[in-house]
Each structure stands twice: as C-alpha cells, then as structure tokens.
Amino acid sequence: MHITFVKKIKADGSPCRKCAEVEQRLRDSGQLQRIDAVAIADERDPESDGMLLAARHRVDAAPFFVVRDDDGAERIYTVYFQFAKEVLNRRVSEQDEVKELISRDPSLDLL
C-alpha cells in the first residue's frame, strides 16, 4: 500500500488551515510515518503535483488522501476520520466523523 497526503497552499501563499490540522492529527497519533508521500496542491501553480492529483481524481477540497493498494487500485479519501478508520485502522468516534463532514458541507448542519 502507498499513501499520498495531498495538502493545499492557497492562492495568497498561506497554508490550508484544515490541512495543517489533519497533519497535526497524524503527527500526534504517531501515524505520520505511515504516509509515503506528500503532494502540494498549490493554487498558484495548476501544474503542481497536488493540483494534478486533484484534477485526475476530481477532488475539489483539501486535504485528501490517495491510497494505492498493492494491486494498483486507488481509493480516494476526502474525510480524514474515514481515512484514519479504514486505512490506518484507528479508532474514531462517530462524533468526530460527523463534525468533519459538517465542516466540509455546512448545509448538513440542518439535520
């Protein structure tokens, strides 16, 4: 398995806040070493590795993870807690998963 973490740099050159939070979660949990590659989606450079991965996989939000299995099949995770649970085998609370989903799509807050 090969895991690529895609994080974004905004058009003004600042780092993506959510990307930094996810990276810190990986670091705090000791799971950062499980990441094989980091690709930067630099909004100022449409040819940056992360922007090309986002276009190829039709992902419009960062951070996200590309997980390539040993057979070459790729899975895309745009929700950190789903990635942590399914790929890193990390225990995740349902509350954390729901909070992240809502933060990605505020219209879900109406539930």
The 8 nearest C-alpha neighbors of each residue, nearest first, counted from 0:
[[1, 68, 69, 67, 2, 66, 70, 71],
 [0, 2, 67, 66, 35, 68, 3, 34],
 [3, 1, 66, 35, 34, 65, 67, 36],
 [2, 4, 36, 65, 37, 64, 35, 34],
 [5, 3, 64, 37, 63, 38, 36, 6],
 [6, 4, 38, 63, 62, 49, 37, 39],
 [5, 7, 62, 39, 18, 61, 40, 4],
 [8, 6, 40, 15, 39, 41, 61, 9],
 [7, 9, 14, 41, 15, 13, 12, 40],
 [10, 8, 12, 11, 13, 42, 14, 7],
 [9, 11, 42, 43, 12, 8, 41, 13],
 [12, 10, 9, 13, 8, 43, 42, 14],
 [13, 11, 9, 10, 8, 14, 43, 41],
 [12, 14, 9, 11, 8, 15, 10, 16],
 [15, 13, 8, 9, 16, 7, 12, 19],
 [14, 16, 18, 7, 17, 8, 9, 19],
 [17, 15, 19, 18, 14, 20, 13, 21],
 [16, 18, 20, 19, 15, 21, 62, 61],
 [19, 17, 62, 21, 15, 20, 16, 6],
 [18, 20, 22, 16, 17, 21, 23, 15],
 [21, 19, 17, 23, 18, 22, 24, 16],
 [20, 22, 24, 18, 23, 19, 17, 25],
 [21, 23, 19, 25, 24, 20, 18, 26],
 [22, 24, 26, 20, 25, 21, 27, 19],
 [25, 23, 21, 27, 26, 22, 28, 20],
 [26, 24, 31, 30, 22, 28, 23, 27],
 [25, 27, 23, 31, 29, 24, 28, 30],
 [28, 26, 24, 29, 25, 23, 30, 31],
 [29, 27, 25, 30, 26, 24, 31, 23],
 [28, 30, 26, 27, 31, 25, 32, 24],
 [29, 31, 25, 28, 32, 33, 26, 34],
 [32, 30, 25, 26, 33, 34, 29, 22],
 [31, 33, 34, 30, 29, 35, 26, 25],
 [34, 32, 31, 30, 35, 2, 87, 29],
 [35, 33, 2, 32, 31, 36, 3, 4],
 [36, 34, 2, 3, 1, 33, 37, 32],
 [37, 35, 3, 34, 4, 2, 38, 1],
 [36, 38, 4, 3, 5, 39, 35, 6],
 [39, 37, 5, 49, 48, 4, 6, 40],
 [38, 40, 49, 6, 7, 41, 5, 48],
 [49, 41, 39, 7, 50, 6, 47, 8],
 [40, 42, 8, 43, 44, 7, 39, 47],
 [41, 43, 10, 9, 44, 8, 40, 45],
 [44, 42, 10, 41, 45, 9, 12, 11],
 [43, 45, 41, 46, 42, 47, 50, 40],
 [46, 44, 47, 50, 42, 43, 41, 51],
 [45, 47, 44, 51, 50, 48, 49, 41],
 [48, 46, 50, 44, 49, 45, 40, 41],
 [49, 47, 51, 50, 38, 39, 52, 40],
 [40, 48, 50, 39, 38, 52, 51, 47],
 [51, 49, 40, 53, 47, 52, 48, 45],
 [50, 52, 54, 48, 49, 53, 46, 55],
 [53, 51, 49, 55, 54, 50, 56, 48],
 [52, 54, 58, 50, 56, 51, 55, 57],
 [55, 53, 57, 51, 52, 56, 50, 58],
 [56, 54, 52, 53, 57, 51, 58, 50],
 [55, 57, 53, 54, 58, 52, 75, 51],
 [58, 56, 54, 53, 55, 59, 52, 60],
 [57, 59, 53, 56, 60, 54, 77, 55],
 [58, 60, 57, 53, 61, 54, 56, 77],
 [61, 59, 58, 62, 63, 77, 53, 103],
 [62, 60, 63, 6, 7, 18, 5, 59],
 [61, 63, 6, 18, 5, 60, 77, 7],
 [62, 64, 77, 61, 5, 76, 4, 65],
 [63, 65, 4, 76, 3, 75, 5, 66],
 [66, 64, 75, 3, 2, 74, 67, 73],
 [65, 67, 2, 74, 73, 1, 64, 68],
 [68, 66, 73, 1, 0, 72, 71, 65],
 [67, 69, 0, 71, 72, 70, 73, 66],
 [68, 70, 0, 71, 67, 72, 1, 73],
 [69, 71, 68, 72, 67, 0, 73, 1],
 [72, 70, 68, 69, 67, 73, 0, 66],
 [73, 71, 68, 67, 70, 74, 69, 66],
 [74, 72, 67, 66, 68, 71, 65, 75],
 [73, 75, 66, 65, 67, 76, 72, 68],
 [74, 76, 65, 64, 66, 77, 73, 63],
 [75, 77, 64, 78, 63, 82, 65, 74],
 [76, 78, 63, 79, 64, 75, 62, 61],
 [77, 79, 81, 76, 80, 82, 99, 63],
 [78, 80, 82, 81, 83, 77, 21, 76],
 [79, 81, 83, 82, 96, 78, 84, 91],
 [80, 82, 84, 83, 78, 79, 85, 96],
 [83, 81, 79, 85, 80, 86, 84, 76],
 [84, 82, 87, 80, 89, 81, 86, 85],
 [83, 85, 89, 88, 81, 82, 87, 86],
 [86, 84, 82, 88, 83, 81, 87, 89],
 [85, 87, 82, 88, 83, 84, 89, 81],
 [86, 88, 83, 89, 84, 85, 82, 30],
 [89, 87, 84, 86, 85, 83, 90, 82],
 [88, 90, 84, 87, 83, 91, 85, 86],
 [89, 91, 84, 88, 92, 83, 87, 80],
 [92, 90, 84, 89, 80, 93, 95, 96],
 [91, 93, 94, 95, 96, 90, 80, 97],
 [92, 94, 96, 95, 97, 91, 98, 80],
 [93, 95, 97, 92, 96, 98, 91, 99],
 [96, 94, 98, 92, 93, 97, 99, 91],
 [95, 97, 93, 99, 94, 98, 80, 100],
 [96, 98, 100, 94, 99, 95, 101, 93],
 [99, 97, 95, 101, 100, 96, 94, 102],
 [100, 98, 102, 96, 101, 97, 95, 103],
 [101, 99, 97, 103, 102, 98, 96, 104],
 [100, 102, 104, 98, 105, 103, 99, 107],
 [101, 103, 99, 100, 104, 105, 98, 97],
 [104, 102, 100, 101, 99, 105, 60, 78],
 [103, 105, 101, 106, 102, 107, 100, 108],
 [106, 104, 107, 101, 108, 102, 103, 109],
 [107, 105, 108, 104, 109, 101, 110, 103],
 [108, 106, 105, 109, 101, 104, 110, 100],
 [107, 109, 106, 110, 105, 101, 104, 102],
 [108, 110, 107, 106, 105, 101, 104, 102],
 [109, 108, 107, 106, 101, 105, 97, 104]]
